Amino acid sequence: MPPTSESHWFSASPIAPIMSSGGLMTYGGTSSSPELSPPGTSSTQFDDGCAVCGDRVNGKRYGAPACLGCIVFFRRAVTNDVTIPMYMSILSTPEVLHRRTSCPYLKLNGTNHRRARAQDVNSMLKLGLIDAATWGNQFEPFRRLSTEDKKHILTEFGFTFMLVDQGFKTAQKAEEGFWLLQNDTFMHEDYFLGLPEDDAKKENAATKAKLHPLFVNESLNCVGYPFRTLQIDEFECAVLKTVLLLTQQGIFKEHSDAARDISNRCMQELMDYAQRKHPDAAAERFGTVILLTSSIRCSINALYNQTRVSDSLCTI
């Protein structure tokens, strides 16, 4: 039976660097050539980067230093008489950035992030399953399950593990409306944000645009935003994962006593941790964290429903 000390939870938790970029994501936008800049507007003259996205400056054609992608975007916007939504400053709104055709990145809290593609989503789903199995194998009740029972439990717990890791990353790094995957790519409630122009023109794009926000909004409202508001940390994420694993209905029938014992010890450690971190509101903190298990399960149900009615999660 694995130890349940505080050091165990922290060392076992693969939340923060769950997966390095490892080639799945490259940072930076279009590298515009200085030769394309008009005389006297070399990118070396502008140290602060593009006024819109922070990318490498290509010129100052329209009064502000901008990269080639933004220059092209604004020229087309004027030429085609495009109306740009302005729920923020025109130079910072994601509605502007996702229409740029030369740079696939958005700058969120100072870091460049690429829109998640189909291969990103599928890779992260597989990673969630692998990490969930590794996590479960720490505990004797899980190790004693038959292969069939393990497959059954991982069908849900793989999604659980993935959502907790993504929710933690989203709470730490993302801006409003953005959901981050483990490899730092993003999903947004606006299906067209960052979508390549060719994909936006596909026949089924309008249908996906209606279905896509269901998963993103549910994940943000049930996991991402509560994690951010409560400032959930790695230790609490580890507790949530363990409790969600060991309290699945009807799985640990033959090993229910052992599963219950580990779950109870985990709860006690959470209470001890809350008393140290929040001495004036330990009981409230404990109850609030445990209640998040219900929210996470609601998000899993939304994910199941989304996969039944749409392929948008697999063809983002």
C-alpha positions in Angstrom: 0.0 0.0 0.0 1.5 3.4 -1.0 2.4 5.9 1.6 0.1 8.8 2.1 2.4 11.4 3.5 2.4 14.9 2.1 5.7 14.4 0.4 4.2 11.4 -1.4 1.3 13.4 -2.8 3.6 16.1 -4.1 6.2 13.7 -5.6 3.7 11.5 -7.2 1.7 14.3 -8.8 2.6 14.9 -12.4 0.5 18.0 -12.6 2.8 20.8 -13.6 5.3 19.4 -16.1 3.1 16.4 -17.0 4.5 16.5 -20.5 7.2 18.6 -22.0 6.6 20.2 -25.3 8.8 17.5 -26.9 8.1 18.8 -30.4 4.3 18.9 -30.0 4.4 22.6 -29.9 6.9 25.2 -31.1 6.9 28.7 -29.7 7.0 31.9 -31.8 5.1 33.1 -34.8 6.1 34.0 -38.3 9.7 35.0 -38.8 9.3 37.9 -41.2 12.3 38.8 -43.2 13.9 42.3 -42.7 14.2 42.4 -46.5 10.4 42.8 -46.7 10.4 45.9 -44.6 10.4 49.3 -46.3 13.5 51.4 -45.9 14.0 52.7 -42.4 11.7 50.2 -40.7 14.0 47.4 -39.9 12.6 45.1 -37.1 15.8 45.9 -35.1 14.5 49.4 -34.5 11.5 48.1 -32.4 12.6 46.3 -29.2 9.1 45.9 -27.8 7.7 43.7 -30.6 4.5 43.9 -32.5 2.0 46.2 -30.9 -0.8 43.7 -31.5 0.7 40.3 -30.6 4.3 40.8 -29.5 5.7 38.9 -32.5 8.8 40.0 -34.4 8.3 43.5 -36.0 8.3 43.7 -39.7 7.5 47.4 -40.2 5.6 50.5 -39.0 3.5 51.0 -42.1 0.3 52.1 -40.3 1.8 54.1 -37.4 2.6 51.3 -35.0 5.2 48.6 -35.0 3.6 45.4 -36.3 4.6 41.9 -37.5 3.8 40.8 -41.1 0.7 38.9 -40.0 -0.9 41.8 -38.3 0.1 44.2 -41.2 -1.6 41.9 -43.7 -4.6 41.5 -41.4 -5.2 45.2 -41.0 -4.7 45.9 -44.7 -7.2 43.2 -45.6 -9.6 44.5 -43.0 -9.6 48.0 -44.4 -9.6 46.8 -48.1 -12.5 44.4 -47.5 -14.4 46.7 -45.1 -14.3 44.1 -42.3 -16.1 45.0 -39.0 -13.9 43.9 -36.1 -15.6 43.0 -32.8 -14.3 45.3 -30.1 -15.1 43.9 -26.6 -11.6 44.9 -25.7 -9.0 47.2 -27.2 -8.6 46.6 -30.9 -4.9 45.9 -30.4 -5.4 43.2 -27.8 -8.6 41.4 -28.5 -8.4 37.7 -29.5 -11.0 38.4 -32.1 -8.3 40.4 -34.0 -5.6 37.8 -33.4 -7.5 34.8 -34.7 -8.1 36.5 -38.0 -4.4 36.9 -38.7 -3.3 34.5 -41.4 0.5 34.5 -40.9 0.8 33.7 -37.3 -1.0 30.7 -35.6 -0.1 31.8 -32.0 -1.9 33.9 -29.3 -0.1 35.6 -26.5 -1.8 34.7 -23.2 -0.3 36.2 -20.0 3.0 36.8 -21.8 3.3 33.4 -23.3 2.7 32.2 -26.9 0.1 29.5 -27.2 -1.1 27.6 -30.4 -4.6 26.6 -31.0 -5.1 22.9 -30.3 -5.3 20.6 -33.3 -6.8 17.2 -33.7 -3.5 15.5 -33.0 -3.0 17.6 -29.8 -6.4 16.6 -28.4 -6.0 12.9 -29.3 -2.4 12.9 -27.9 -3.6 14.4 -24.6 -6.5 11.9 -24.3 -4.0 9.1 -24.7 -1.6 10.8 -22.2 -4.5 11.1 -19.7 -5.2 7.4 -20.0 -1.5 6.4 -19.5 -1.1 8.8 -16.6 -4.3 7.6 -15.0 -3.2 4.0 -15.2 0.2 4.9 -13.7 -1.5 6.8 -10.9 -3.9 4.0 -10.2 -1.2 1.4 -10.0 0.2 3.1 -6.9 -2.8 1.7 -5.0 -3.2 -2.0 -4.1 -7.0 -2.1 -4.7 -6.5 -0.9 -8.3 -3.6 -3.3 -8.9 -5.8 -6.3 -7.8 -8.5 -5.5 -10.3 -8.9 -7.7 -13.4 -7.7 -6.3 -16.8 -11.4 -5.9 -17.8 -12.2 -3.9 -14.6 -9.2 -1.7 -15.1 -10.3 -0.9 -18.6 -13.7 -0.1 -17.3 -12.5 2.3 -14.6 -10.0 4.0 -16.9 -12.8 4.8 -19.3 -13.9 7.5 -16.9 -10.8 8.0 -14.8 -8.6 8.8 -17.8 -10.9 11.7 -18.6 -10.9 12.7 -14.9 -7.1 12.7 -14.7 -6.9 14.8 -17.9 -9.5 17.3 -16.8 -7.8 17.9 -13.4 -4.4 18.5 -15.1 -5.8 20.7 -17.7 -8.0 22.6 -15.2 -4.9 23.2 -13.0 -2.9 24.5 -16.0 -5.8 26.6 -17.2 -6.3 28.2 -13.7 -2.6 29.0 -13.5 -1.9 30.3 -17.0 -4.9 31.0 -19.1 -7.0 34.1 -19.7 -10.8 34.3 -19.6 -12.5 32.0 -22.1 -9.4 29.9 -22.8 -8.9 26.2 -21.9 -5.3 24.9 -21.9 -4.3 21.3 -22.7 -1.3 19.6 -21.0 1.0 20.6 -23.9 0.0 24.3 -23.6 -2.1 24.4 -26.7 -5.5 26.1 -26.2 -9.2 25.6 -26.9 -11.6 28.6 -26.8 -15.4 28.9 -26.6 -15.2 30.6 -30.0 -14.6 27.7 -32.3 -13.1 30.0 -35.0 -10.5 31.5 -32.7 -7.1 30.5 -34.2 -8.8 28.2 -36.7 -6.9 28.0 -40.1 -8.8 29.7 -42.8 -9.2 26.5 -44.9 -10.8 24.7 -41.9 -13.2 27.6 -41.3 -14.5 27.2 -44.8 -15.3 23.5 -44.5 -18.9 22.4 -44.7 -19.3 21.2 -41.2 -17.6 24.2 -39.6 -20.9 25.9 -38.7 -22.1 22.8 -36.9 -18.9 22.4 -35.0 -19.0 26.0 -34.0 -22.3 25.4 -32.2 -21.2 22.2 -30.5 -17.6 23.1 -29.6 -18.4 25.6 -26.9 -20.4 23.0 -24.9 -17.3 21.2 -23.8 -15.1 24.3 -23.4 -17.7 26.2 -21.3 -18.6 23.2 -19.2 -14.9 22.5 -18.5 -14.2 26.2 -17.6 -17.3 26.6 -15.4 -16.9 23.2 -13.6 -13.2 22.9 -13.3 -11.1 25.8 -14.7 -12.8 28.8 -13.0 -13.4 27.1 -9.6 -9.7 26.0 -9.6 -8.7 29.6 -10.2 -11.0 31.1 -7.7 -10.0 28.7 -5.0 -6.3 28.7 -6.0 -6.2 24.9 -6.0 -2.7 23.7 -5.6 -0.8 20.5 -6.6 -1.5 18.7 -3.3 -5.2 19.3 -3.5 -5.2 18.1 -7.2 -3.5 14.9 -6.0 -6.2 14.4 -3.4 -9.0 15.0 -5.9 -7.5 12.5 -8.3 -7.2 9.8 -5.6 -10.7 10.4 -4.2 -12.2 10.3 -7.7 -10.4 7.1 -8.4 -11.3 5.2 -5.2 -15.0 6.4 -5.0 -16.2 5.1 -8.3 -19.3 3.1 -7.8 -19.3 -0.6 -8.1 -15.7 -1.0 -9.1 -13.8 -2.1 -5.9 -16.5 -4.5 -4.6 -14.0 -7.2 -3.6 -11.5 -4.7 -2.2 -13.9 -2.1 -0.8 -12.4 -2.1 2.6 -8.9 -1.4 1.3 -10.2 1.3 -1.1 -12.2 2.9 1.7 -9.2 2.9 4.0 -7.0 4.7 1.5 -9.8 7.2 0.7 -10.3 8.0 4.4 -6.6 8.5 5.0 -6.5 10.7 2.0 -9.3 12.8 3.4 -7.6 13.1 6.7 -4.4 14.3 5.1 -6.4 16.9 3.2 -7.9 18.1 6.5 -4.5 18.3 8.1 -3.2 20.2 5.1 -6.1 22.6 5.2 -5.5 23.3 8.9 -1.9 24.2 8.1 -2.7 26.3 5.0 -6.0 27.8 6.1 -6.1 27.6 9.9 -9.1 30.0 10.2 -11.2 28.2 7.7 -9.9 24.7 7.5 -13.3 22.9 7.5 -14.7 25.2 4.8 -11.7 24.7 2.7 -11.8 20.9 3.1 -15.5 20.8 2.2 -15.1 23.1 -0.8 -12.3 21.0 -2.3 -14.2 17.8 -1.8 -17.3 19.3 -3.5 -15.2 19.8 -6.6 -15.4 16.1 -7.2 -19.0 16.6 -8.2 -18.2 19.5 -10.5 -15.4 17.4 -12.2 -17.8 14.5 -12.8 -20.3 16.9 -14.3 -17.6 18.0 -16.7 -16.9 14.4 -17.6 -20.6 13.9 -18.5 -20.4 16.9 -20.8 -17.4 15.4 -22.4 -19.2 12.1 -22.9 -22.2 13.9 -24.4 -20.0 15.9 -26.7 -18.3 12.9 -28.1 -21.6 11.2 -28.8 -23.1 14.1 -30.8 -20.0 15.6 -32.4 -16.6 14.8 -33.7 -15.4 18.3 -32.9 -13.2 17.1 -30.1 -11.3 14.9 -32.5 -11.1 17.3 -35.4 -10.5 20.6 -33.7 
